[in-house]
């Protein structure tokens, strides 16, 4: 018997950093997917394989190691329900070096495939909570916004505390440009925390302003007022500048996008110091190397 699950990558539209402090975020699922295929074994061996490498261990002696830390933590969580080992193959349509929340996607897909095999009837909300718990255990932090988008698809309005999640009905084309480098989320958050260690009130005020952008952005989506959403994206980027997560390269990409008539707004997606820039609208010309225009669209399909 073979079990299979896939989950989409995701992009943060609004709410970076503030979402880690109980504020609203808008995050979307994209049509690049992570697939996990599980085949039960007759012994107690766990064998993982992907383009990033291979791993093998007895179920009773799992060691959480990179690059399989999210998959192994999920297996470890449900290991007491497992009567045997399994072979797991991971197939990704996007690189873990690009800011499409690969950790959230592989965690959601892994829990989903384990739930099929072990006959665990998780609802989508339960799946969000299960995956968020694993991401937080591995990383030490995580809002769960990207997890929610992976599970539900489309554009999701998300708040971690108090927990609230709502899938929005409308979306608009995006342009996504990879900056050529990536800074791990935990490292980026640490850098920002250090920057504001002696001025927490200012950081709190910036987070409140980001929360207001997310709230207004949500309303603009509901109204299908995309020009307003683009304007809010530009304001939001100014707040990310204030947090210090922009770079000269990212800023050049943002400014170049904003000069295009098809683009209604542009900002960093994610924790910054690299990763991707998103533009609202479709722009079909390549920028100069090392920047990479990624063909991607918002998808309504979440985990499947």
N, C-alpha and C positions, 0 to 999 in steps of 0.2 A: 504494500500500500504506500502511495506517495502523497504527500501533503504540500500544498503550495500557497503562498500568500505574497502579495506585493503592496507596497505603500509608496506614495509620491514623495518627491522632495518638496521643499517649501522655501518661500522667501518672506522676509519681514517687510511689510509695507509701512507700518508705523508702530511706534511704541518701544523701540530699542531702549535698553537699560531701565526705563521706567517700569516695564512689565515685571522686572525682578523685584519691584517694590510695591506690588499690588495694584499697579495702574493698568489701564486698558491697552491692548495691542491689536493690530490688524495684521493678519498673516494669511498667505495664500498658498495653496497646493499647486505644484507645477507638473507638467506632463513629462517628467523624467522620473523613472521609478526604480525602486529597489525591490528585488524579488528574492525570497527565501524559499528553498525547496528542501523538505525534510523527508528522509526515508528511515523508518525504524529499523533497528538492527536486532539480531538474535542474541547479541552479547551486551556488555555494559560499556562499550567504547563509544566515545563522542568524537566524531571526526568532522572538522570544519574545513571548508575550502572556498576561496574567492580569488579574485585577481590580485589581492594584497598578500596572499600566502596561504599556509595550511596550519592546522592545529589538530593534535590528537591526545586524548587523555581518557582514563577510566572515569566514569560518571562520579565515582566516590572521591576522586582526587582532582577535581577541576581547579585549575590555577588561572586567575583572571589576568590575562595578558593582552597587550596590543598586538594586532589591530582588531581583535575580536572581543574587546572588553564589554561592549554592550550586549552582544549575543551571548557570551558566556555568563554574564550576570543574570540575564533572563533565564537561561537554562538552569543556573544554580537556584534561582528563586523557585522554580517548579520541579526541581530534581526529585523531591520526595514523592511526587505523583508519578514519576517515570519508572516503569517496570523494566526498561531496557535502555540501551544507548541509542544513538541515531547518527546518521550522516546528514549534514546540513551544507547545502551549496548556496552561496550568496552571489547574485548577479546584479550588477548596478549599471544603469544607463547614464550615470554621471560620476565624476571623480569626487573623492572625499576632500580634495583640495579646493573645490569650488563651494561657495557658501549656500548650498541647497539643503542644509540640515540633514546630512547623511546619517548622523548618529540617531536622530529621531526616527528617520525612515526605516533604518535597519532594526531598531528596537521595536517599533510598531509591527513590522512584518514578522519578526521573530516571535513575539508574543502571540500574534494572530495564528501563526502556523503551529505553535505549541498548543494553543487552545483548541485547534481543530483535532490534533492528534490525541490530546488528553481529554477531549470532550468537556471543555470548560466553557460554558455558555456566557461569555462576557458580552455585555452590551457595549455600544460604542463609547458611552461615558465611562464605563468601567475600564475599557481598554485605554482610554486617555489617562486615567488615574494610575493604572498599572505601569504604563510606559513612562509616565512622568516620574514615578518613584524610582525606576531603574536608571533613567538619565541622571537624576539627582544623586543617586548613590554612586554612580561612576564619576561624574564631574564635580560633585560637591555643590552644584547649583544648577538651576534650570527652571524656567518659568512654566514650561509645558506648552507654550503657544505653538511651537513648531510641531509638537506631537499632536495637538488638536487639529491642525491643518492636515497632517498626514492621515489621521483617522477619518475626518469628515469630508475633506476635499473642498474646493471652492475658496472663497474668502471667508475667514472666520474672525469674529470679534471675540477676544479672549481676555479674561482676567483670572489671575491665579488665586487671589485672596481678597474678598470671598470669591470662591470659584464660580465662574460664569462663562458660558460658551454659546455662541449664536452664529449659525451659518447664514451669511448674507446672500441675497438673491441675485445680485448683479455683479458683473466685472467688466474690465476694459483691457484691451491689448497692452502688453508690456514689452519694453526693450530691456534686455539684460546684458550687461557688459562686465566680464571678469577682469579684474585689475591686474592679474598676473601673479598675485601673491595672496597668502592667507595667514592671519594671526589667529591662533586658537581662541575660542570664546572665553575660556577661563582666564587666559593671559590678558586678553583685552579688558575684561571686567576688573581684574586686579590692577591694571594700569590706571583705569579711571578712578577706582576706589582710592588709590594712592594719591592721585591728583587732588581729590577733594577731601582727603583725610582731615585737614585742618579747617575746612569750610563746609561742613555737612548741610548747613542751612541753604547755601547756594545750590548745592546738588539737589536738595529736596525741591527747591523752586523750579529748577530746570526739569525735573521729573514731572512736576505738576503741569508745566507748560506742554511737555510731550504728551501727557495724558489728555490735555485739552485738544491738542492736534488730533489724537486718535479718535476722540469723541466727535469732533467736527468732521473728521474724515469718514467716520461711520455714517453720519447723517448725509454727507455728500454722496456716498455710494447708494444709500437708500433712495435718494432723490435723483440718482443718475446724473448728478451735476459734476461731470468729470473735469471741467475747467477749474471748479472750486477745489476738487480733490488735488489737482496738480499744483495749485497755489499753496495748499496746505503742505504738500510734500516739500516744497521749496522752503517754507517756514520751518518745518521739522528739521530739514538739513541744517539750518542755522543753529538749531539747538544741539545737534550732533557736533557741529563745529565748536560750540561752547564747551562740550564735554571733552574736546580734544582728540576725537577719534578719526578726524579727517587726515589725509595726506596730500601732498602735492599731486601725485598721480591720480588719486581719486577725485580731487577737486578739478583737475583738468578734464576728466571724463564727464563730470557733472556739468561743467560750464559748456563743454562742446555739445552735450545733449540738449541743453536748454536753448542753444542757438538754432536748433532744428524746429521747423514749423510744425512737424508732426508730434513733437514732444510737449506735453502739457505741464510737466514737472519732472524733477529728477532728484534723487537722493541716494545715499548709501543704504544698502539693505543688510542688516545684521550689526555685528559688534564693531565693525570698522577696522582701521589699520590694515586695510586690504579687502579681500572678498569681492563682492559684486556691487555695481551701481545699477539701480533700476530707473528706467524712464517710463512715464505714463504715455503710451502711444507706441506705434511701430515705426522704427527707423531702420532702414534696410541696408545702410552703407557700413562698411567696416571702418573702425578707427585704426590708428597706427598701432603697430606692435609695441609692447607685448600685450596690449589690451585685446580682449577676445569677445566678439559679439556672439552670444549664445542664443540659438533659436529655441525659444521656450514660450509656452502659453500657460495660462491658468487652466487647471483641469477641475471639473466637478467631481471626478472620481477619487474618493479617498481609498482607504485600505480595502483590498478585495482578496 
